[in-house]
Amino acid sequence: MQMAIDNVKVRKQGNSLSINLTKKLNLKEGQELYLYRNKLGFITLVPKLPNLYKTATKEELENMDPDGLAKSTPITESNLNVD
């Protein structure tokens, strides 16, 4: 179970709503986050990770599939865990 780090209050800022995030989260100014809200209304923030495929060298790309499974596994909804 996750523990709450801090309480935040939703504030109006222009035509938008905003929250202030505590320094305890170690976020950086300008850092991008994905925001998810589940069916129960819980909100989760997930840091956006860099796209490794944009900056990887040809050798790094080849090493991302050392066992060759990605090359031999067809992409279907069943193996993508699509809800």
VMD Tcl script that draws the C-alpha trace (Angstrom):
set ca {
  {0.00 0.00 0.00}
  {1.29 3.44 -0.90}
  {1.58 6.11 1.77}
  {0.53 9.72 1.26}
  {3.52 12.07 1.19}
  {1.62 15.31 1.69}
  {-1.78 16.97 1.41}
  {-2.35 19.31 -1.52}
  {-5.09 21.80 -2.26}
  {-6.53 22.40 -5.71}
  {-6.32 26.09 -6.64}
  {-7.65 28.14 -9.52}
  {-4.94 29.57 -11.77}
  {-6.41 31.53 -14.69}
  {-8.90 29.24 -16.44}
  {-7.23 26.10 -15.05}
  {-6.94 24.26 -11.76}
  {-3.52 23.48 -10.30}
  {-1.83 21.81 -7.36}
  {1.57 22.47 -5.81}
  {3.81 19.43 -5.48}
  {6.17 19.13 -2.53}
  {9.96 19.15 -2.95}
  {9.94 15.74 -1.23}
  {8.96 14.24 -4.60}
  {12.33 15.27 -6.10}
  {10.73 16.49 -9.34}
  {12.54 18.93 -11.60}
  {11.08 22.08 -13.12}
  {9.87 21.30 -16.63}
  {9.77 17.53 -16.00}
  {6.89 15.91 -17.85}
  {4.46 13.58 -16.08}
  {1.61 11.37 -17.22}
  {-1.56 11.80 -15.17}
  {-3.86 8.79 -14.75}
  {-7.23 8.63 -13.00}
  {-8.76 5.22 -12.28}
  {-12.44 4.27 -11.97}
  {-12.39 4.98 -8.22}
  {-11.06 8.50 -8.78}
  {-7.50 7.85 -7.57}
  {-4.97 10.04 -9.38}
  {-1.48 8.77 -10.18}
  {1.40 10.81 -11.60}
  {4.02 8.85 -13.56}
  {7.27 10.43 -14.80}
  {7.59 10.45 -18.58}
  {10.69 8.47 -19.53}
  {12.87 9.36 -22.51}
  {12.22 7.43 -25.73}
  {15.22 5.09 -25.88}
  {14.56 4.31 -29.54}
  {15.18 7.94 -30.61}
  {18.70 8.13 -29.17}
  {19.85 4.50 -29.35}
  {22.63 3.45 -31.68}
  {22.12 0.56 -34.13}
  {24.12 -1.71 -31.81}
  {22.03 -0.73 -28.78}
  {18.83 -1.42 -30.72}
  {20.09 -4.88 -31.69}
  {21.00 -5.62 -28.06}
  {17.47 -4.73 -26.86}
  {16.27 -8.10 -28.19}
  {19.08 -10.51 -27.21}
  {16.91 -13.64 -27.35}
  {15.17 -12.71 -30.61}
  {11.68 -13.04 -29.12}
  {10.55 -9.62 -30.34}
  {11.41 -10.57 -33.91}
  {9.57 -13.90 -33.73}
  {6.48 -12.91 -31.71}
  {3.56 -11.49 -33.70}
  {1.87 -8.46 -32.15}
  {-1.72 -9.23 -31.15}
  {-4.15 -7.84 -28.58}
  {-3.72 -10.97 -26.45}
  {0.02 -10.47 -25.92}
  {-0.28 -6.70 -25.42}
  {-2.53 -7.08 -22.34}
  {-5.09 -4.68 -23.82}
  {-8.07 -4.13 -21.52}
}
mol new
graphics top color blue
foreach p $ca { graphics top sphere $p radius 0.5 }
foreach p [lrange $ca 0 end-1] q [lrange $ca 1 end] { graphics top cylinder $p $q radius 0.2 }
display resetview
